[in-house]
Amino acid sequence: MILEILKQVQNDSILLLRYFELFSMVETLRQTKRIIRIVIGFTVLLVGLAMIVLPGPAVVVIPAGLAILATEFLWARRLLDKIKQGASKPFNRKHSGIK
């Protein structure tokens, strides 16, 4: 009887240990994906900033980099929202002078 209880406790301990190992791997994968998104976002943003003086579509690439970074950072989301508002001003009737 006691031997069966000890075996059950051992099996439960092994299952619990495997659960924590799996949780740790999932958390590590999540962190790795986050780091990859951040690196890609900053790379695209820096390429877009370089395109301001170099030939290329900086007005497309910079918001793309900010959009990638906005998935992780609030400051990037706010800056992207400001850029969207600034880009939509010429299309608003009250700002375009059309009555």
CORRA-V595949 format. One line per field, one symbol per residue. phi: phi as a letter, one per 40 degrees, with the letter a starting at -180 (. if undefined). psi: psi as a letter, one per 30 degrees, with the letter a starting at -180 (. if undefined). A space follows every 10 residues. Layout:
BEGIN
phi=???
psi=???
END
This chain:
BEGIN
phi=.ccccccccc cccccccccc cccccccccc cccccccccc cccccccccc ccbccicccc cccccccccc cbbccccccc ccccccccdc ccccccgcb
psi=eeeeeeeeee eeeeeeeeee eeeeeeeeee eeeeeeeeee eeeeeeeeee feflkliefe eeeeeeeeff ffkeeeeeee eeeeeeffef fkeffffk.
END
